[in-house]
Every structure is written in structure tokens, then in C-alpha cells.
Amino acid sequence: MGTGAMACLFAARLSAAGVHVRMMGSWPEGVAALRELGVRLVDENGQESAFPVEVITDSEGLRVVYNALVLVKSWQTEHASRLLSRCLAPQGVALTLQNGMGNHETMSQVLGAQRAALGATTAGAYLIGPGRVKSAGEGVVTLGIHPRQKPLADLLKSAGFVVETVLDPTILLWGKLVINAAINPLTALLRVPNGELLEIPSARSLMTSAARETAAVAVARGVHLPYPDPVVAAESIARRTARNYSSMLQDVLRGAPTEIDAICGAVVQAGEQTGVHAPINRTLWLLVKSLAGASQNRS
């Protein structure tokens, strides 16, 4: 599900491993490019390869599927789940590897808990153009325990992904949320690649505050983060992906809706539920939402 950067990355890797991949999306330029040229993957050395995929825009007429990867933006999750509900087998499973919070809950409400699985990934990618994606570094796919996901996990392994299983993937979601809240909104607001946040003292200070604040909310909710220091973790990712344009910056540059509600907005709301104030996340949340409002007013 999806035709964006992460969807193209996973589709390319799976297709390269000989898996027949169907991509469902609604972005006209992306759909057209994928149908004409396949999904094109540019590796870290600049080498480009194209891989065949089947592309559809709706689930009507699609035969029953048993394994689905949901890689749409968080604001598209409910619609994607409803499309999936028409074609996902009663004994099938849909796995979310999306950014932000609330995606698994939305999928479970639409598909039922037995057909919705939760995971996270640290793999990175960004779109160079419609249907053309560049890998931004290898990462791990971490899955929660689910009785139906072994075939899908095996397919991911066959595509070269490192797949791990944990009892509680919520820990990993919060671990990723800390990093996303620290990096994504600032790169979107400043329009800089991840690594430049470390070179601008005021931006680095804000990144530190956002990471610590999000970690404090996680701890208040009883979550034990997968690393000892949230600031070190966020700065390490920013350094490792220094030349990468975050997904939120990519959304802003092309005038698309962002996932800020499911990242900083989710932190603010979780903080309110636990009595932990999150003023840095609230400010970043409102500023990024203001970008969309300003863009609409100009148009």
C-alpha cells in the first residue's frame, strides 16, 4: 500500500528477490511512472536498477491477497485500510511499518486485530522522482509477535532485510517517535538535510529539547526506550543520515500533507494524558501545520 519512498524501496527489494509485487496508490504521477518504467532503485553507490511491479489504484476486481505491507502516510491509513478490507483474505495479515503513532490502532479497527500486525523499520529512503527512489541506508525491520506474519517475514528476509521479532514493538515505535520528533519537523521548517541540524547550534539545541521531551512522555507512559540516551540516539541518526532529506521535508517541498499530527501531535496528546507538558513538540506541531496553511493561502 503506497507509492512513496518507503513503498518503492520495499517493492524494489521484494521484486528483485523474485516476489510478485502489487502496489496500490493514488498519486497519478507515481502510478504512471511505475506502470511505464517499473520501480527504480538507486543504491548508495549511485547505481540504478529497475524492477517490474503491478500497479493498481483501487482494490475493486483485485483477487484475494494474503500479505500486505502498509507504507502510506499516517493520514492515509484509514482509507488504505478500507481499501484493504475489500481484498485481504479473512486469514490474511497487513503489516504497518509506518512513521508515527495510531496506525496500528486504525488498521485494527477497520480490519480486525487478527489481520493487523505492528512493526517498525530503521531503513531509510527518499524519492528522487515518481517511482524512483534512493536508498538512505540499511536498517532493521522489527516485528511484534503475530501468529500470521511468518510468511511475510520470510519474504522480507528473502529480499535482504534484517528482520527481528520482539514481544512489544510499542517500545520501538516510541524509540522511533523520539527521533522523528527531534529531526523531521526541524528539517521541514529549516529545509535542510538531517546532518545540518548538527551544524546549527540553535537547531541542535531544539533537537535536543524535542528528543528529551518526547522521551519524558514515553517514560511517563511506562515505555522503556530501546536506548539509554534519547539525545545521543537522535544525533547519531542525524549523523548517519546526514545527507538524507527527511520524509517530512520531502512532503513540504512537494506541497503534500505531512505526518506532523502523528508525530509531534501524538506526543502532545500523549503528554496531556499523562500530565507531562510538551511545549517544544506543541510549537513544532503548530509551526509545521502553519506551513501547510501558508501554502494553501498562497495558492
TABEL-V842057 format. One record per residue. N is the residue number from 0. RES is the residue in three letters. PHI is phi as a letter, one per 20 degrees, with the letter a starting at -180 (999 if undefined). Layout:
{{N & RES & PHI} {N & RES & PHI}}
//
This chain:
{{0 & MET & 999} {1 & GLY & p} {2 & THR & c} {3 & GLY & e} {4 & ALA & f} {5 & MET & f} {6 & ALA & f} {7 & CYS & f} {8 & LEU & f} {9 & PHE & f} {10 & ALA & f} {11 & ALA & f} {12 & ARG & f} {13 & LEU & f} {14 & SER & f} {15 & ALA & f} {16 & ALA & e} {17 & GLY & n} {18 & VAL & e} {19 & HIS & f} {20 & VAL & d} {21 & ARG & d} {22 & MET & d} {23 & MET & d} {24 & GLY & b} {25 & SER & c} {26 & TRP & f} {27 & PRO & g} {28 & GLU & f} {29 & GLY & f} {30 & VAL & f} {31 & ALA & f} {32 & ALA & f} {33 & LEU & f} {34 & ARG & f} {35 & GLU & e} {36 & LEU & d} {37 & GLY & m} {38 & VAL & e} {39 & ARG & d} {40 & LEU & d} {41 & VAL & d} {42 & ASP & e} {43 & GLU & f} {44 & ASN & e} {45 & GLY & n} {46 & GLN & f} {47 & GLU & d} {48 & SER & c} {49 & ALA & d} {50 & PHE & c} {51 & PRO & f} {52 & VAL & b} {53 & GLU & e} {54 & VAL & c} {55 & ILE & c} {56 & THR & d} {57 & ASP & b} {58 & SER & e} {59 & GLU & f} {60 & GLY & n} {61 & LEU & f} {62 & ARG & f} {63 & VAL & g} {64 & VAL & d} {65 & TYR & d} {66 & ASN & c} {67 & ALA & c} {68 & LEU & d} {69 & VAL & e} {70 & LEU & c} {71 & VAL & e} {72 & LYS & f} {73 & SER & f} {74 & TRP & f} {75 & GLN & d} {76 & THR & f} {77 & GLU & f} {78 & HIS & f} {79 & ALA & f} {80 & SER & f} {81 & ARG & f} {82 & LEU & f} {83 & LEU & f} {84 & SER & f} {85 & ARG & e} {86 & CYS & c} {87 & LEU & f} {88 & ALA & g} {89 & PRO & g} {90 & GLN & d} {91 & GLY & e} {92 & VAL & b} {93 & ALA & d} {94 & LEU & d} {95 & THR & e} {96 & LEU & c} {97 & GLN & e} {98 & ASN & f} {99 & GLY & n} {100 & MET & d} {101 & GLY & n} {102 & ASN & f} {103 & HIS & f} {104 & GLU & f} {105 & THR & f} {106 & MET & f} {107 & SER & f} {108 & GLN & f} {109 & VAL & e} {110 & LEU & e} {111 & GLY & n} {112 & ALA & f} {113 & GLN & f} {114 & ARG & d} {115 & ALA & c} {116 & ALA & c} {117 & LEU & d} {118 & GLY & b} {119 & ALA & b} {120 & THR & b} {121 & THR & d} {122 & ALA & f} {123 & GLY & c} {124 & ALA & a} {125 & TYR & b} {126 & LEU & f} {127 & ILE & e} {128 & GLY & a} {129 & PRO & g} {130 & GLY & m} {131 & ARG & c} {132 & VAL & c} {133 & LYS & d} {134 & SER & f} {135 & ALA & d} {136 & GLY & o} {137 & GLU & f} {138 & GLY & b} {139 & VAL & d} {140 & VAL & d} {141 & THR & d} {142 & LEU & d} {143 & GLY & e} {144 & ILE & f} {145 & HIS & b} {146 & PRO & f} {147 & ARG & d} {148 & GLN & e} {149 & LYS & g} {150 & PRO & g} {151 & LEU & f} {152 & ALA & f} {153 & ASP & f} {154 & LEU & f} {155 & LEU & f} {156 & LYS & f} {157 & SER & f} {158 & ALA & e} {159 & GLY & n} {160 & PHE & f} {161 & VAL & e} {162 & VAL & d} {163 & GLU & c} {164 & THR & c} {165 & VAL & c} {166 & LEU & f} {167 & ASP & c} {168 & PRO & f} {169 & THR & g} {170 & ILE & g} {171 & LEU & f} {172 & LEU & f} {173 & TRP & f} {174 & GLY & f} {175 & LYS & f} {176 & LEU & f} {177 & VAL & g} {178 & ILE & f} {179 & ASN & f} {180 & ALA & f} {181 & ALA & f} {182 & ILE & d} {183 & ASN & g} {184 & PRO & f} {185 & LEU & f} {186 & THR & f} {187 & ALA & f} {188 & LEU & f} {189 & LEU & e} {190 & ARG & l} {191 & VAL & c} {192 & PRO & f} {193 & ASN & g} {194 & GLY & f} {195 & GLU & f} {196 & LEU & f} {197 & LEU & f} {198 & GLU & e} {199 & ILE & d} {200 & PRO & g} {201 & SER & f} {202 & ALA & f} {203 & ARG & f} {204 & SER & f} {205 & LEU & f} {206 & MET & f} {207 & THR & f} {208 & SER & f} {209 & ALA & f} {210 & ALA & f} {211 & ARG & f} {212 & GLU & f} {213 & THR & f} {214 & ALA & f} {215 & ALA & f} {216 & VAL & f} {217 & ALA & f} {218 & VAL & f} {219 & ALA & f} {220 & ARG & e} {221 & GLY & n} {222 & VAL & e} {223 & HIS & e} {224 & LEU & f} {225 & PRO & e} {226 & TYR & b} {227 & PRO & f} {228 & ASP & c} {229 & PRO & f} {230 & VAL & f} {231 & VAL & g} {232 & ALA & f} {233 & ALA & f} {234 & GLU & f} {235 & SER & f} {236 & ILE & f} {237 & ALA & f} {238 & ARG & f} {239 & ARG & f} {240 & THR & d} {241 & ALA & g} {242 & ARG & e} {243 & ASN & f} {244 & TYR & e} {245 & SER & g} {246 & SER & f} {247 & MET & f} {248 & LEU & f} {249 & GLN & f} {250 & ASP & f} {251 & VAL & f} {252 & LEU & f} {253 & ARG & d} {254 & GLY & m} {255 & ALA & e} {256 & PRO & g} {257 & THR & d} {258 & GLU & e} {259 & ILE & f} {260 & ASP & f} {261 & ALA & e} {262 & ILE & d} {263 & CYS & f} {264 & GLY & f} {265 & ALA & f} {266 & VAL & f} {267 & VAL & g} {268 & GLN & f} {269 & ALA & f} {270 & GLY & f} {271 & GLU & f} {272 & GLN & f} {273 & THR & d} {274 & GLY & m} {275 & VAL & d} {276 & HIS & f} {277 & ALA & c} {278 & PRO & f} {279 & ILE & f} {280 & ASN & f} {281 & ARG & f} {282 & THR & f} {283 & LEU & f} {284 & TRP & g} {285 & LEU & f} {286 & LEU & f} {287 & VAL & f} {288 & LYS & f} {289 & SER & f} {290 & LEU & g} {291 & ALA & f} {292 & GLY & f} {293 & ALA & f} {294 & SER & f} {295 & GLN & f} {296 & ASN & f} {297 & ARG & f} {298 & SER & f}}
//
